[in-house]
Amino acid sequence: MTLDPRLPYPSARSYVLKLHRDALPEHGKLSGRLENMTSGRHYDFNSGEQLLTCLLADLMLNRADTSVRNTNRDR
């Protein structure tokens, strides 16, 4: 049996979700800030759709950052 060395929950995918004081998620009013705990990048959002867009954008940046680091390491 081979163990998978990858972490199931990598820190690069750790986020803090801060809801704005005026957000009313129970009424569909969602706003706040999403912050990546590793990179410090943060995104303000005003809807659930924007929150998901921010999350996906950050995940794509993480993927690009990882690719660049791996390429530079192989040189």
BAMAR-626513 format. One record per atom (N, C-alpha, C, O, CB): atom name; x, y, z; residue in three letters; residue number from 1. Coordinates in Angstrom, 2 decimals, always signed. Glycine has a CB too. Example, Ala and Ser with C-alpha at 12.3 -4.5 7.8 and 13.67 -1.06 7.14 Angstrom:
! BAMAR-626513
+------+---------+---------+---------+-----+-----+
: atom :       u :       v :       w : res :   n :
+------+---------+---------+---------+-----+-----+
:    N :  +13.19 :   -5.69 :   +7.80 : ALA :   1 :
:   CA :  +12.30 :   -4.50 :   +7.80 : ALA :   1 :
:    C :  +13.20 :   -3.30 :   +7.80 : ALA :   1 :
:    O :  +14.24 :   -3.32 :   +8.46 : ALA :   1 :
:   CB :  +11.31 :   -4.47 :   +9.05 : ALA :   1 :
:    N :  +12.85 :   -2.25 :   +7.08 : SER :   2 :
:   CA :  +13.67 :   -1.06 :   +7.14 : SER :   2 :
:    C :  +12.90 :   +0.03 :   +7.87 : SER :   2 :
:    O :  +13.41 :   +1.14 :   +8.04 : SER :   2 :
:   CB :  +14.08 :   -0.60 :   +5.72 : SER :   2 :
+------+---------+---------+---------+-----+-----+
! end
This chain:
! BAMAR-626513
+------+---------+---------+---------+-----+-----+
: atom :       u :       v :       w : res :   n :
+------+---------+---------+---------+-----+-----+
:    N :   +0.85 :   -1.19 :   +0.00 : MET :   1 :
:   CA :   +0.00 :   +0.00 :   +0.00 : MET :   1 :
:    C :   +0.88 :   +1.24 :   +0.00 : MET :   1 :
:    O :   +1.83 :   +1.34 :   +0.79 : MET :   1 :
:   CB :   -0.96 :   +0.00 :   +1.22 : MET :   1 :
:    N :   +0.58 :   +2.18 :   -0.88 : THR :   2 :
:   CA :   +1.32 :   +3.43 :   -0.97 : THR :   2 :
:    C :   +0.45 :   +4.56 :   -0.42 : THR :   2 :
:    O :   -0.71 :   +4.73 :   -0.81 : THR :   2 :
:   CB :   +1.74 :   +3.72 :   -2.45 : THR :   2 :
:    N :   +1.03 :   +5.31 :   +0.50 : LEU :   3 :
:   CA :   +0.31 :   +6.44 :   +1.07 : LEU :   3 :
:    C :   +0.47 :   +7.66 :   +0.17 : LEU :   3 :
:    O :   +1.55 :   +7.90 :   -0.37 : LEU :   3 :
:   CB :   +0.81 :   +6.75 :   +2.49 : LEU :   3 :
:    N :   -0.57 :   +8.41 :   +0.01 : ASP :   4 :
:   CA :   -0.54 :   +9.64 :   -0.78 : ASP :   4 :
:    C :   +0.10 :  +10.74 :   +0.06 : ASP :   4 :
:    O :   -0.44 :  +11.09 :   +1.11 : ASP :   4 :
:   CB :   -1.98 :  +10.05 :   -1.25 : ASP :   4 :
:    N :   +1.25 :  +11.31 :   -0.37 : PRO :   5 :
:   CA :   +1.95 :  +12.32 :   +0.43 : PRO :   5 :
:    C :   +1.28 :  +13.70 :   +0.41 : PRO :   5 :
:    O :   +1.65 :  +14.58 :   +1.18 : PRO :   5 :
:   CB :   +3.38 :  +12.45 :   -0.06 : PRO :   5 :
:    N :   +0.31 :  +13.88 :   -0.46 : ARG :   6 :
:   CA :   -0.36 :  +15.18 :   -0.55 : ARG :   6 :
:    C :   -1.31 :  +15.36 :   +0.64 : ARG :   6 :
:    O :   -1.99 :  +14.42 :   +1.06 : ARG :   6 :
:   CB :   -1.14 :  +15.32 :   -1.89 : ARG :   6 :
:    N :   -1.33 :  +16.57 :   +1.16 : LEU :   7 :
:   CA :   -2.25 :  +16.87 :   +2.26 : LEU :   7 :
:    C :   -3.68 :  +16.92 :   +1.75 : LEU :   7 :
:    O :   -3.93 :  +17.46 :   +0.67 : LEU :   7 :
:   CB :   -1.87 :  +18.21 :   +2.93 : LEU :   7 :
:    N :   -4.63 :  +16.39 :   +2.49 : PRO :   8 :
:   CA :   -6.02 :  +16.44 :   +2.04 : PRO :   8 :
:    C :   -6.58 :  +17.86 :   +2.06 : PRO :   8 :
:    O :   -7.48 :  +18.19 :   +1.29 : PRO :   8 :
:   CB :   -6.88 :  +15.53 :   +2.90 : PRO :   8 :
:    N :   -6.07 :  +18.70 :   +2.94 : TYR :   9 :
:   CA :   -6.52 :  +20.09 :   +3.05 : TYR :   9 :
:    C :   -5.30 :  +21.01 :   +3.09 : TYR :   9 :
:    O :   -4.90 :  +21.46 :   +4.16 : TYR :   9 :
:   CB :   -7.41 :  +20.30 :   +4.32 : TYR :   9 :
:    N :   -4.70 :  +21.30 :   +1.91 : PRO :  10 :
:   CA :   -3.48 :  +22.11 :   +1.90 : PRO :  10 :
:    C :   -3.74 :  +23.54 :   +2.39 : PRO :  10 :
:    O :   -4.80 :  +24.11 :   +2.16 : PRO :  10 :
:   CB :   -2.89 :  +22.15 :   +0.49 : PRO :  10 :
:    N :   -2.74 :  +24.10 :   +3.06 : SER :  11 :
:   CA :   -2.91 :  +25.44 :   +3.63 : SER :  11 :
:    C :   -3.11 :  +26.50 :   +2.55 : SER :  11 :
:    O :   -3.71 :  +27.55 :   +2.82 : SER :  11 :
:   CB :   -1.71 :  +25.80 :   +4.48 : SER :  11 :
:    N :   -2.63 :  +26.25 :   +1.34 : ALA :  12 :
:   CA :   -2.83 :  +27.22 :   +0.25 : ALA :  12 :
:    C :   -4.31 :  +27.34 :   -0.11 : ALA :  12 :
:    O :   -4.70 :  +28.27 :   -0.83 : ALA :  12 :
:   CB :   -2.02 :  +26.80 :   -0.98 : ALA :  12 :
:    N :   -5.12 :  +26.42 :   +0.37 : ARG :  13 :
:   CA :   -6.57 :  +26.46 :   +0.12 : ARG :  13 :
:    C :   -7.35 :  +26.77 :   +1.39 : ARG :  13 :
:    O :   -8.51 :  +26.38 :   +1.52 : ARG :  13 :
:   CB :   -7.05 :  +25.14 :   -0.48 : ARG :  13 :
:    N :   -6.71 :  +27.46 :   +2.31 : SER :  14 :
:   CA :   -7.38 :  +27.86 :   +3.56 : SER :  14 :
:    C :   -7.83 :  +29.31 :   +3.43 : SER :  14 :
:    O :   -7.06 :  +30.18 :   +3.01 : SER :  14 :
:   CB :   -6.43 :  +27.69 :   +4.80 : SER :  14 :
:    N :   -9.07 :  +29.55 :   +3.78 : TYR :  15 :
:   CA :   -9.66 :  +30.87 :   +3.63 : TYR :  15 :
:    C :  -10.36 :  +31.32 :   +4.90 : TYR :  15 :
:    O :  -10.82 :  +30.51 :   +5.71 : TYR :  15 :
:   CB :  -10.63 :  +30.88 :   +2.47 : TYR :  15 :
:    N :  -10.43 :  +32.64 :   +5.05 : VAL :  16 :
:   CA :  -11.28 :  +33.24 :   +6.08 : VAL :  16 :
:    C :  -12.40 :  +33.95 :   +5.33 : VAL :  16 :
:    O :  -12.16 :  +34.71 :   +4.39 : VAL :  16 :
:   CB :  -10.47 :  +34.23 :   +7.02 : VAL :  16 :
:    N :  -13.60 :  +33.69 :   +5.75 : LEU :  17 :
:   CA :  -14.77 :  +34.35 :   +5.18 : LEU :  17 :
:    C :  -15.32 :  +35.30 :   +6.24 : LEU :  17 :
:    O :  -15.74 :  +34.88 :   +7.31 : LEU :  17 :
:   CB :  -15.87 :  +33.30 :   +4.72 : LEU :  17 :
:    N :  -15.30 :  +36.59 :   +5.91 : LYS :  18 :
:   CA :  -15.83 :  +37.60 :   +6.83 : LYS :  18 :
:    C :  -17.08 :  +38.19 :   +6.21 : LYS :  18 :
:    O :  -17.03 :  +38.78 :   +5.12 : LYS :  18 :
:   CB :  -14.76 :  +38.71 :   +7.12 : LYS :  18 :
:    N :  -18.19 :  +38.04 :   +6.89 : LEU :  19 :
:   CA :  -19.43 :  +38.63 :   +6.40 : LEU :  19 :
:    C :  -19.54 :  +40.07 :   +6.89 : LEU :  19 :
:    O :  -19.24 :  +40.36 :   +8.05 : LEU :  19 :
:   CB :  -20.66 :  +37.81 :   +6.85 : LEU :  19 :
:    N :  -19.98 :  +40.94 :   +6.01 : HIS :  20 :
:   CA :  -20.17 :  +42.35 :   +6.34 : HIS :  20 :
:    C :  -21.25 :  +42.48 :   +7.40 : HIS :  20 :
:    O :  -22.18 :  +41.67 :   +7.45 : HIS :  20 :
:   CB :  -20.53 :  +43.18 :   +5.09 : HIS :  20 :
:    N :  -21.14 :  +43.48 :   +8.23 : ARG :  21 :
:   CA :  -22.12 :  +43.66 :   +9.31 : ARG :  21 :
:    C :  -23.54 :  +43.85 :   +8.78 : ARG :  21 :
:    O :  -24.50 :  +43.55 :   +9.49 : ARG :  21 :
:   CB :  -21.73 :  +44.85 :  +10.17 : ARG :  21 :
:    N :  -23.68 :  +44.35 :   +7.56 : ASP :  22 :
:   CA :  -25.01 :  +44.57 :   +6.98 : ASP :  22 :
:    C :  -25.51 :  +43.37 :   +6.16 : ASP :  22 :
:    O :  -26.61 :  +43.41 :   +5.62 : ASP :  22 :
:   CB :  -24.98 :  +45.79 :   +6.10 : ASP :  22 :
:    N :  -24.71 :  +42.31 :   +6.07 : ALA :  23 :
:   CA :  -25.12 :  +41.12 :   +5.31 : ALA :  23 :
:    C :  -26.29 :  +40.45 :   +6.02 : ALA :  23 :
:    O :  -26.32 :  +40.34 :   +7.24 : ALA :  23 :
:   CB :  -23.94 :  +40.13 :   +5.14 : ALA :  23 :
:    N :  -27.24 :  +40.00 :   +5.23 : LEU :  24 :
:   CA :  -28.39 :  +39.26 :   +5.75 : LEU :  24 :
:    C :  -28.56 :  +37.99 :   +4.92 : LEU :  24 :
:    O :  -29.46 :  +37.90 :   +4.08 : LEU :  24 :
:   CB :  -29.70 :  +40.13 :   +5.70 : LEU :  24 :
:    N :  -27.68 :  +37.00 :   +5.15 : PRO :  25 :
:   CA :  -27.74 :  +35.80 :   +4.32 : PRO :  25 :
:    C :  -29.09 :  +35.10 :   +4.34 : PRO :  25 :
:    O :  -29.48 :  +34.46 :   +3.36 : PRO :  25 :
:   CB :  -26.68 :  +34.84 :   +4.75 : PRO :  25 :
:    N :  -29.80 :  +35.21 :   +5.45 : GLU :  26 :
:   CA :  -31.11 :  +34.57 :   +5.53 : GLU :  26 :
:    C :  -32.13 :  +35.22 :   +4.60 : GLU :  26 :
:    O :  -33.19 :  +34.65 :   +4.32 : GLU :  26 :
:   CB :  -31.63 :  +34.61 :   +6.97 : GLU :  26 :
:    N :  -31.80 :  +36.44 :   +4.12 : HIS :  27 :
:   CA :  -32.66 :  +37.15 :   +3.16 : HIS :  27 :
:    C :  -32.01 :  +37.25 :   +1.78 : HIS :  27 :
:    O :  -32.46 :  +38.01 :   +0.92 : HIS :  27 :
:   CB :  -32.99 :  +38.56 :   +3.69 : HIS :  27 :
:    N :  -30.93 :  +36.48 :   +1.60 : GLY :  28 :
:   CA :  -30.27 :  +36.48 :   +0.29 : GLY :  28 :
:    C :  -29.33 :  +37.64 :   +0.08 : GLY :  28 :
:    O :  -28.84 :  +37.83 :   -1.03 : GLY :  28 :
:   CB :  -31.27 :  +36.48 :   -0.78 : GLY :  28 :
:    N :  -29.05 :  +38.43 :   +1.11 : LYS :  29 :
:   CA :  -28.14 :  +39.57 :   +0.99 : LYS :  29 :
:    C :  -26.79 :  +39.15 :   +1.57 : LYS :  29 :
:    O :  -26.59 :  +39.14 :   +2.78 : LYS :  29 :
:   CB :  -28.72 :  +40.86 :   +1.74 : LYS :  29 :
:    N :  -25.88 :  +38.81 :   +0.68 : LEU :  30 :
:   CA :  -24.58 :  +38.30 :   +1.08 : LEU :  30 :
:    C :  -23.49 :  +39.26 :   +0.62 : LEU :  30 :
:    O :  -23.39 :  +39.57 :   -0.56 : LEU :  30 :
:   CB :  -24.34 :  +36.88 :   +0.50 : LEU :  30 :
:    N :  -22.67 :  +39.72 :   +1.56 : SER :  31 :
:   CA :  -21.55 :  +40.59 :   +1.22 : SER :  31 :
:    C :  -20.48 :  +40.41 :   +2.29 : SER :  31 :
:    O :  -20.77 :  +40.07 :   +3.44 : SER :  31 :
:   CB :  -21.98 :  +42.08 :   +1.11 : SER :  31 :
:    N :  -19.24 :  +40.65 :   +1.88 : GLY :  32 :
:   CA :  -18.15 :  +40.51 :   +2.83 : GLY :  32 :
:    C :  -16.82 :  +40.43 :   +2.13 : GLY :  32 :
:    O :  -16.63 :  +40.98 :   +1.05 : GLY :  32 :
:   CB :  -18.35 :  +39.31 :   +3.69 : GLY :  32 :
:    N :  -15.89 :  +39.71 :   +2.77 : ARG :  33 :
:   CA :  -14.53 :  +39.58 :   +2.26 : ARG :  33 :
:    C :  -14.07 :  +38.14 :   +2.40 : ARG :  33 :
:    O :  -14.33 :  +37.48 :   +3.41 : ARG :  33 :
:   CB :  -13.57 :  +40.53 :   +3.00 : ARG :  33 :
:    N :  -13.38 :  +37.67 :   +1.38 : LEU :  34 :
:   CA :  -12.76 :  +36.35 :   +1.38 : LEU :  34 :
:    C :  -11.25 :  +36.58 :   +1.36 : LEU :  34 :
:    O :  -10.75 :  +37.32 :   +0.52 : LEU :  34 :
:   CB :  -13.22 :  +35.49 :   +0.15 : LEU :  34 :
:    N :  -10.52 :  +35.94 :   +2.29 : GLU :  35 :
:   CA :   -9.08 :  +36.13 :   +2.37 : GLU :  35 :
:    C :   -8.38 :  +34.79 :   +2.36 : GLU :  35 :
:    O :   -8.73 :  +33.88 :   +3.12 : GLU :  35 :
:   CB :   -8.70 :  +36.93 :   +3.62 : GLU :  35 :
:    N :   -7.37 :  +34.66 :   +1.50 : ASN :  36 :
:   CA :   -6.55 :  +33.46 :   +1.44 : ASN :  36 :
:    C :   -5.54 :  +33.54 :   +2.58 : ASN :  36 :
:    O :   -4.79 :  +34.51 :   +2.68 : ASN :  36 :
:   CB :   -5.83 :  +33.30 :   +0.05 : ASN :  36 :
:    N :   -5.51 :  +32.53 :   +3.45 : MET :  37 :
:   CA :   -4.67 :  +32.56 :   +4.65 : MET :  37 :
:    C :   -3.18 :  +32.43 :   +4.35 : MET :  37 :
:    O :   -2.36 :  +32.87 :   +5.15 : MET :  37 :
:   CB :   -5.09 :  +31.45 :   +5.58 : MET :  37 :
:    N :   -2.83 :  +31.84 :   +3.22 : THR :  38 :
:   CA :   -1.42 :  +31.67 :   +2.89 : THR :  38 :
:    C :   -0.86 :  +32.87 :   +2.15 : THR :  38 :
:    O :   +0.20 :  +33.39 :   +2.51 : THR :  38 :
:   CB :   -1.22 :  +30.42 :   +2.05 : THR :  38 :
:    N :   -1.56 :  +33.33 :   +1.12 : SER :  39 :
:   CA :   -1.04 :  +34.41 :   +0.28 : SER :  39 :
:    C :   -1.41 :  +35.79 :   +0.81 : SER :  39 :
:    O :   -0.72 :  +36.77 :   +0.52 : SER :  39 :
:   CB :   -1.57 :  +34.26 :   -1.13 : SER :  39 :
:    N :   -2.48 :  +35.87 :   +1.58 : GLY :  40 :
:   CA :   -2.95 :  +37.18 :   +2.05 : GLY :  40 :
:    C :   -3.83 :  +37.90 :   +1.04 : GLY :  40 :
:    O :   -4.35 :  +38.98 :   +1.33 : GLY :  40 :
:   CB :   -1.77 :  +38.05 :   +2.39 : GLY :  40 :
:    N :   -3.99 :  +37.31 :   -0.14 : ARG :  41 :
:   CA :   -4.88 :  +37.96 :   -1.12 : ARG :  41 :
:    C :   -6.29 :  +38.00 :   -0.56 : ARG :  41 :
:    O :   -6.74 :  +37.06 :   +0.11 : ARG :  41 :
:   CB :   -4.86 :  +37.21 :   -2.50 : ARG :  41 :
:    N :   -6.98 :  +39.11 :   -0.84 : HIS :  42 :
:   CA :   -8.35 :  +39.20 :   -0.35 : HIS :  42 :
:    C :   -9.24 :  +39.79 :   -1.43 : HIS :  42 :
:    O :   -8.79 :  +40.52 :   -2.32 : HIS :  42 :
:   CB :   -8.43 :  +40.05 :   +0.93 : HIS :  42 :
:    N :  -10.51 :  +39.47 :   -1.33 : TYR :  43 :
:   CA :  -11.51 :  +39.84 :   -2.33 : TYR :  43 :
:    C :  -12.77 :  +40.28 :   -1.61 : TYR :  43 :
:    O :  -13.24 :  +39.60 :   -0.69 : TYR :  43 :
:   CB :  -11.80 :  +38.66 :   -3.30 : TYR :  43 :
:    N :  -13.32 :  +41.40 :   -2.01 : ASP :  44 :
:   CA :  -14.61 :  +41.85 :   -1.49 : ASP :  44 :
:    C :  -15.70 :  +41.34 :   -2.44 : ASP :  44 :
:    O :  -15.50 :  +41.31 :   -3.65 : ASP :  44 :
:   CB :  -14.66 :  +43.41 :   -1.34 : ASP :  44 :
:    N :  -16.83 :  +40.96 :   -1.89 : PHE :  45 :
:   CA :  -17.92 :  +40.44 :   -2.71 : PHE :  45 :
:    C :  -19.25 :  +41.00 :   -2.20 : PHE :  45 :
:    O :  -19.37 :  +41.39 :   -1.04 : PHE :  45 :
:   CB :  -17.93 :  +38.89 :   -2.70 : PHE :  45 :
:    N :  -20.23 :  +41.04 :   -3.10 : ASN :  46 :
:   CA :  -21.55 :  +41.58 :   -2.78 : ASN :  46 :
:    C :  -22.68 :  +40.62 :   -3.11 : ASN :  46 :
:    O :  -23.85 :  +41.01 :   -3.11 : ASN :  46 :
:   CB :  -21.77 :  +42.87 :   -3.51 : ASN :  46 :
:    N :  -22.34 :  +39.37 :   -3.39 : SER :  47 :
:   CA :  -23.36 :  +38.36 :   -3.67 : SER :  47 :
:    C :  -22.72 :  +36.98 :   -3.56 : SER :  47 :
:    O :  -21.50 :  +36.86 :   -3.56 : SER :  47 :
:   CB :  -24.00 :  +38.57 :   -5.09 : SER :  47 :
:    N :  -23.55 :  +35.97 :   -3.48 : GLY :  48 :
:   CA :  -23.04 :  +34.61 :   -3.46 : GLY :  48 :
:    C :  -22.30 :  +34.27 :   -4.73 : GLY :  48 :
:    O :  -21.29 :  +33.57 :   -4.71 : GLY :  48 :
:   CB :  -24.17 :  +33.64 :   -3.24 : GLY :  48 :
:    N :  -22.81 :  +34.77 :   -5.85 : GLU :  49 :
:   CA :  -22.15 :  +34.52 :   -7.13 : GLU :  49 :
:    C :  -20.76 :  +35.15 :   -7.16 : GLU :  49 :
:    O :  -19.81 :  +34.53 :   -7.64 : GLU :  49 :
:   CB :  -23.00 :  +35.07 :   -8.28 : GLU :  49 :
:    N :  -20.65 :  +36.38 :   -6.66 : GLN :  50 :
:   CA :  -19.33 :  +37.03 :   -6.60 : GLN :  50 :
:    C :  -18.38 :  +36.29 :   -5.66 : GLN :  50 :
:    O :  -17.19 :  +36.19 :   -5.95 : GLN :  50 :
:   CB :  -19.48 :  +38.50 :   -6.16 : GLN :  50 :
:    N :  -18.90 :  +35.78 :   -4.55 : LEU :  51 :
:   CA :  -18.07 :  +35.01 :   -3.62 : LEU :  51 :
:    C :  -17.47 :  +33.80 :   -4.34 : LEU :  51 :
:    O :  -16.28 :  +33.54 :   -4.23 : LEU :  51 :
:   CB :  -18.91 :  +34.56 :   -2.39 : LEU :  51 :
:    N :  -18.29 :  +33.06 :   -5.07 : LEU :  52 :
:   CA :  -17.79 :  +31.89 :   -5.79 : LEU :  52 :
:    C :  -16.81 :  +32.29 :   -6.89 : LEU :  52 :
:    O :  -15.82 :  +31.59 :   -7.12 : LEU :  52 :
:   CB :  -18.95 :  +31.11 :   -6.41 : LEU :  52 :
:    N :  -17.06 :  +33.41 :   -7.56 : THR :  53 :
:   CA :  -16.14 :  +33.90 :   -8.59 : THR :  53 :
:    C :  -14.79 :  +34.24 :   -7.97 : THR :  53 :
:    O :  -13.75 :  +33.92 :   -8.55 : THR :  53 :
:   CB :  -16.73 :  +35.14 :   -9.29 : THR :  53 :
:    N :  -14.80 :  +34.88 :   -6.80 : CYS :  54 :
:   CA :  -13.55 :  +35.22 :   -6.11 : CYS :  54 :
:    C :  -12.79 :  +33.97 :   -5.71 : CYS :  54 :
:    O :  -11.57 :  +33.89 :   -5.88 : CYS :  54 :
:   CB :  -13.84 :  +36.08 :   -4.86 : CYS :  54 :
:    N :  -13.50 :  +32.99 :   -5.19 : LEU :  55 :
:   CA :  -12.88 :  +31.75 :   -4.76 : LEU :  55 :
:    C :  -12.23 :  +31.04 :   -5.95 : LEU :  55 :
:    O :  -11.08 :  +30.60 :   -5.87 : LEU :  55 :
:   CB :  -13.92 :  +30.83 :   -4.09 : LEU :  55 :
:    N :  -12.95 :  +30.93 :   -7.05 : LEU :  56 :
:   CA :  -12.40 :  +30.28 :   -8.24 : LEU :  56 :
:    C :  -11.20 :  +31.04 :   -8.79 : LEU :  56 :
:    O :  -10.22 :  +30.42 :   -9.21 : LEU :  56 :
:   CB :  -13.47 :  +30.15 :   -9.32 : LEU :  56 :
:    N :  -11.27 :  +32.37 :   -8.80 : ALA :  57 :
:   CA :  -10.14 :  +33.18 :   -9.29 : ALA :  57 :
:    C :   -8.90 :  +32.93 :   -8.44 : ALA :  57 :
:    O :   -7.80 :  +32.80 :   -8.96 : ALA :  57 :
:   CB :  -10.50 :  +34.69 :   -9.28 : ALA :  57 :
:    N :   -9.09 :  +32.87 :   -7.12 : ASP :  58 :
:   CA :   -7.94 :  +32.65 :   -6.24 : ASP :  58 :
:    C :   -7.38 :  +31.24 :   -6.42 : ASP :  58 :
:    O :   -6.17 :  +31.05 :   -6.41 : ASP :  58 :
:   CB :   -8.34 :  +32.88 :   -4.78 : ASP :  58 :
:    N :   -8.25 :  +30.26 :   -6.58 : LEU :  59 :
:   CA :   -7.77 :  +28.89 :   -6.82 : LEU :  59 :
:    C :   -6.97 :  +28.80 :   -8.11 : LEU :  59 :
:    O :   -5.97 :  +28.08 :   -8.17 : LEU :  59 :
:   CB :   -8.96 :  +27.91 :   -6.87 : LEU :  59 :
:    N :   -7.37 :  +29.53 :   -9.13 : MET :  60 :
:   CA :   -6.62 :  +29.54 :  -10.39 : MET :  60 :
:    C :   -5.27 :  +30.22 :  -10.20 : MET :  60 :
:    O :   -4.27 :  +29.77 :  -10.77 : MET :  60 :
:   CB :   -7.43 :  +30.27 :  -11.49 : MET :  60 :
:    N :   -5.22 :  +31.29 :   -9.41 : LEU :  61 :
:   CA :   -3.94 :  +31.94 :   -9.12 : LEU :  61 :
:    C :   -3.02 :  +31.00 :   -8.35 : LEU :  61 :
:    O :   -1.82 :  +30.94 :   -8.61 : LEU :  61 :
:   CB :   -4.16 :  +33.25 :   -8.32 : LEU :  61 :
:    N :   -3.58 :  +30.26 :   -7.39 : ASN :  62 :
:   CA :   -2.78 :  +29.28 :   -6.64 : ASN :  62 :
:    C :   -2.20 :  +28.24 :   -7.58 : ASN :  62 :
:    O :   -1.03 :  +27.86 :   -7.45 : ASN :  62 :
:   CB :   -3.63 :  +28.61 :   -5.55 : ASN :  62 :
:    N :   -3.01 :  +27.78 :   -8.50 : ARG :  63 :
:   CA :   -2.54 :  +26.77 :   -9.47 : ARG :  63 :
:    C :   -1.42 :  +27.35 :  -10.32 : ARG :  63 :
:    O :   -0.42 :  +26.66 :  -10.56 : ARG :  63 :
:   CB :   -3.71 :  +26.30 :  -10.38 : ARG :  63 :
:    N :   -1.56 :  +28.59 :  -10.78 : ALA :  64 :
:   CA :   -0.52 :  +29.24 :  -11.59 : ALA :  64 :
:    C :   +0.76 :  +29.43 :  -10.77 : ALA :  64 :
:    O :   +1.85 :  +29.19 :  -11.28 : ALA :  64 :
:   CB :   -1.03 :  +30.59 :  -12.14 : ALA :  64 :
:    N :   +0.62 :  +29.87 :   -9.52 : ASP :  65 :
:   CA :   +1.79 :  +30.06 :   -8.65 : ASP :  65 :
:    C :   +2.54 :  +28.75 :   -8.45 : ASP :  65 :
:    O :   +3.77 :  +28.72 :   -8.47 : ASP :  65 :
:   CB :   +1.36 :  +30.64 :   -7.29 : ASP :  65 :
:    N :   +1.80 :  +27.67 :   -8.25 : THR :  66 :
:   CA :   +2.41 :  +26.36 :   -8.04 : THR :  66 :
:    C :   +3.15 :  +25.91 :   -9.29 : THR :  66 :
:    O :   +4.25 :  +25.35 :   -9.20 : THR :  66 :
:   CB :   +1.34 :  +25.32 :   -7.65 : THR :  66 :
:    N :   +2.57 :  +26.14 :  -10.46 : SER :  67 :
:   CA :   +3.22 :  +25.76 :  -11.71 : SER :  67 :
:    C :   +4.53 :  +26.52 :  -11.90 : SER :  67 :
:    O :   +5.52 :  +25.93 :  -12.32 : SER :  67 :
:   CB :   +2.29 :  +26.02 :  -12.90 : SER :  67 :
:    N :   +4.54 :  +27.80 :  -11.61 : VAL :  68 :
:   CA :   +5.75 :  +28.61 :  -11.75 : VAL :  68 :
:    C :   +6.82 :  +28.12 :  -10.80 : VAL :  68 :
:    O :   +7.98 :  +28.00 :  -11.18 : VAL :  68 :
:   CB :   +5.45 :  +30.10 :  -11.50 : VAL :  68 :
:    N :   +6.45 :  +27.84 :   -9.55 : ARG :  69 :
:   CA :   +7.43 :  +27.35 :   -8.57 : ARG :  69 :
:    C :   +8.01 :  +26.01 :   -9.00 : ARG :  69 :
:    O :   +9.22 :  +25.79 :   -8.88 : ARG :  69 :
:   CB :   +6.80 :  +27.22 :   -7.18 : ARG :  69 :
:    N :   +7.19 :  +25.12 :   -9.50 : ASN :  70 :
:   CA :   +7.66 :  +23.81 :   -9.94 : ASN :  70 :
:    C :   +8.58 :  +23.93 :  -11.15 : ASN :  70 :
:    O :   +9.57 :  +23.21 :  -11.25 : ASN :  70 :
:   CB :   +6.47 :  +22.90 :  -10.28 : ASN :  70 :
:    N :   +8.25 :  +24.84 :  -12.07 : THR :  71 :
:   CA :   +9.09 :  +25.05 :  -13.25 : THR :  71 :
:    C :  +10.45 :  +25.60 :  -12.84 : THR :  71 :
:    O :  +11.47 :  +25.14 :  -13.34 : THR :  71 :
:   CB :   +8.41 :  +26.01 :  -14.23 : THR :  71 :
:    N :  +10.46 :  +26.57 :  -11.94 : ASN :  72 :
:   CA :  +11.74 :  +27.16 :  -11.49 : ASN :  72 :
:    C :  +12.57 :  +26.15 :  -10.71 : ASN :  72 :
:    O :  +13.80 :  +26.18 :  -10.78 : ASN :  72 :
:   CB :  +11.48 :  +28.41 :  -10.63 : ASN :  72 :
:    N :  +11.94 :  +25.28 :   -9.97 : ARG :  73 :
:   CA :  +12.64 :  +24.28 :   -9.16 : ARG :  73 :
:    C :  +13.32 :  +23.25 :  -10.06 : ARG :  73 :
:    O :  +14.38 :  +22.73 :   -9.71 : ARG :  73 :
:   CB :  +11.67 :  +23.59 :   -8.20 : ARG :  73 :
:    N :  +12.73 :  +22.95 :  -11.21 : ASP :  74 :
:   CA :  +13.25 :  +21.94 :  -12.10 : ASP :  74 :
:    C :  +14.46 :  +22.44 :  -12.91 : ASP :  74 :
:    O :  +15.12 :  +21.64 :  -13.58 : ASP :  74 :
:   CB :  +12.17 :  +21.48 :  -13.04 : ASP :  74 :
:    N :  +14.74 :  +23.70 :  -12.87 : ARG :  75 :
:   CA :  +15.86 :  +24.25 :  -13.66 : ARG :  75 :
:    C :  +17.18 :  +24.03 :  -12.97 : ARG :  75 :
:    O :  +18.22 :  +24.43 :  -13.49 : ARG :  75 :
:   CB :  +15.66 :  +25.75 :  -13.91 : ARG :  75 :
+------+---------+---------+---------+-----+-----+
! end
